[in-house]
């Protein structure tokens, strides 16, 4: 046997480009994270301290108390808009939103891609142009319709009017078009009808795409502010994003604003979307880049 | 098991293009028929019409004793193997094979039994729980075959099933498919652009060109008695030599005056002379001069490429004969000659 020993005498030279890359990345993440850290710091301080000194570099002892207040204390008249309640509402909105948009988008795309509809192309472009009409543009008619249907202050009133999604339809359409045609034909010969093909073949194939859409749509639904503000007037229906605003409104009164509580709620409102993105990250990238067929 | 009858079946696409001109043929029960032709000749369209994936514009299609023009593919009692296998990527091999049975509400234990049977027949037993992406091309092709077999269809349809495989595997699968078809005795229609596949696998070959049937016949008929210059040049590798010639004074003459053979009665004027490369013998006393430019070594034999009477020409030489490039005399076996008129049809 020949004894081979490799001694590393030369140290690897410092690669300046790598350092620079990291510096840029670190600066970027600090830029994004610092405001959150400052907000987090204020949640540990008594409200009076914050109003006197603003954000500081020390960590106080009020976190537990603020957390208590944030999660279970209500600020309105009815006592129903606790943090937990608002969080539940946000989850219902986010999930309902994502689920509704995915189901509707997939079915619309399925019709557009796999059925010989006479005006499929026109229909697709009509759907697509609704991207140019965001909620803000059509908010009054939308509100009127929901009101006439008696859906104010209901979950379906919050969710249903917004689940028609050009984005989801578009993405699923592109995805379905990339599914080999032989698969449809093989399924037809195998005796799978339209519904069977959709459920047995297309939905499982779209898994990654569904995950990607779920992230986008959940975060979008969770972060909705304008629509819930319009549709919900009962405190038990408030979502987090809308409810925080309610708490900070006290700023205009004479009382000491509850900085700690509202800031903690703001942090809590950020956590689920971030968690979902982190959890589904690999799926997300797969869904948008790779075609797993 | 079933016969297939096509009665003036025609396909015109919505844009007006006629992909298949009215075509009629009759496939016997248990026969293996190969549709062969260059790409765009309509062979796949014809197959897809038989499968029900493409609508029939005109004519009548019968599988067994039913007219199935408007029958759904699932109800035609057929099974199809696709070029890219078309396996369901998210299902295991077992589920892929069983899917068609499941959709037909076959009882679970019968599915188990049939899948096991097919897997054993195709040597897929060890792979039943794998996904298609974990299989090699040949194995995927076998799964596609398995999916067809378990259904016990009256008719197998193959759409260029081997063209995604490498050459060696293709030869092997060719034999496997043929043997399987023999064993099961199921009527089969096989589409390919590869004339070797057509020759080796078919009971009968249908040669298509430009949406038209050029010739229907057994491999040996097609090879030895092509009815047109198209068939003559499409079938066989290397193809039949085709030389411009003319008939004068009762003989077939090449440009330059060499007499080749006695002419059939009553014909004069320009013709195309066809001769298979292996029907040409090197012979110093031969009437024709063959200028050999290139010798292609194929192991078991050699191909000699060059010119006869200024026209490209190829012959076939067994491995134990050696020859140098240059001018050589050749002799043509007159009984093996094929003569075509100027439109390319056999005289």
Interface residues (C-beta under 8 A of the other chain):
Chain A: X180 X182 X183 X185 X186 X187 X188 X189 X190 X191 X192 X196 X200 X201 X204 X205 X207 X292 X293
Chain B: X51 X52 X53 X72 X73 X74 X78 X79 X80 X82 X83 X84 X86 X87 X88 X89 X90 X99 X100 X103 X104 X147
